[in-house]
Amino acid sequence: MQVSVKTFDELSTDELYQILRLRSEVFVVEQDCVYQDVDNKDQKALHIIGIKDGDVVAYTRIFKSGDYFKNTSIGRVVVNKDQRKYGLGKEIMQASLAAIDQRFPNQPIEISAQCYLLKFYTDLGFNAFGEEYLEDGIPHRRMLKE
């Protein structure tokens, strides 16, 4: 998988379309969750894009502190269903952490993690805090990496 980091303005129309399609396929259709994905926050985000054979197969978006959470944050972590067995989730998260380290060094990183993925994020150095809560009908926990 080839990973690139882009601002919103650097995204091509095709890349943006593929990102939105992937997010919709997973978060809306696969997880059966009706929510407003296009939230006017993409314009402030850094987009971490994983491409394989010309297709966006993994993605996250990153925010500097104050643009989403109080802390620097990673969100919309998604991998194409057919590609999950190849470790691309870990790879895109490691690329996201490296991008944060490069652009926002020495900052705590906060995420809102789906509860079934707590071990995945714990293995990447995140620690859960606070109570479980529902976000768009799905159980989540806040997590922080110092």
N, C-alpha and C positions, 0 to 999 in steps of 0.2 A: 504494500500500500504506500502510495506517495502522499505525504502530508504537506499542506500549505497553510499559511496563516495570512488572513486578509482582513482589511477593514471592509465595511459595507460598500464603500465607494469603489473598492478594488474588485469586488465580485462581478463576474460576467453575468449577463442575463441567464445563460444556461446554468451556471453554477448556482445562482439564487433559486432558479426553478427546481433543480435537483435537490437542493437542501430542503426547500419547503415541501417537496413531494415526499422525501424520506421522513421528515418529521411527521407529516400527515399520515403516511403509511403505518408508522409505528405508534405514535401517541394517540391518534384519533381512531384509526381503523383497527389495528391489532389490539390495542389496549381498551377499545370500545369506550373512549372518553371524549365527550363533546366539550371542547374548550376553545378559547380564542388563542390560537398559536401565533398568529400574526399580531403582535402586541406593541408595535412601535418602539421596541427596544433593540431590534436588530441593527438599527442605524448607529447605536452607541457601542455595539459589541465588536470584539475581534472574533473572527470566524475561523475555527480550526477544521479543516476539510480533509478527509481521507478519501483518496481516489484510487480506484482499482479498475483497470481495463476501461478507462474513460468515464466511469460512473462514480458518483458520490456514494460511498458505502459506509462512511462513519463521519461523525460530526459532533462538535461542541461549540458553544459560544462562551466568550470570556468577557467579564466586565471589570473595570477598575473599581476600587473601593468608592462607594457612594453612588454608583450608577445603577445598582440593582439592590445589593445588600450593603450593609455598613462596610463589610470587608470585600476584598477582591473575590470574585466568584466565577464558578463554572456552571453552566446550565445547558439544557437541551442535549444532554449526552445521548447519542443514538447511534446504533449500528444496524445496518440492513439485516433482516432476519436470516437470510441465506448465508450471511458472512460471519455470524456470531461464533462459530466453532473454531475460528482461526486466531483468536486472541486480539481482534481489532479494537475491542472496547478498551483493553488495557493499553494498547498502542496509542489510541487517540487521546486517552487520558494522560499518558506520559508526555505526549506532544503538547498537550494543553498546559500541564504543569511546567514544562520547559519554557513555553511561551510566556507564562506568567513570571517565571524566574528571570527571564530576559528583560521583559518590559516593566514589571512591577516587583523588583527584587525585595526579598525580606518582608513580604506581606503575608499575613494569615489568609487562607483561602477557605471560603464558606460555600457549601452546597446544600441544596434541598434534595435529599436522596429518597428514592422509592425504597420502602423498607425491605423488600425482597433483595435489594442490592447492597445492604449494609456491609456484608462480608467483603464484597468486591471493593468497596470504597475504603474499608478498614485496611485491607491489604495494600492500598495505595497510600496509607498514612493518615487517613481521616479518622476522627473520633466523633461519635454521636454525642449530642447534647440536647437537653430539653425533652419535652414530651412528644410522643407520636401525634401527628395531626393529619387531617385529610386535605389534600390539595387536588382539586378537580375529581374528588371521589376516590382517590388512591392514597393509601397510607404512606406517609413520608416522615422522615426525621431530618433535622438540621445536623450537619456535620462540619467539622472544622479541622483544617490542617495548619498547624503552627509553623 
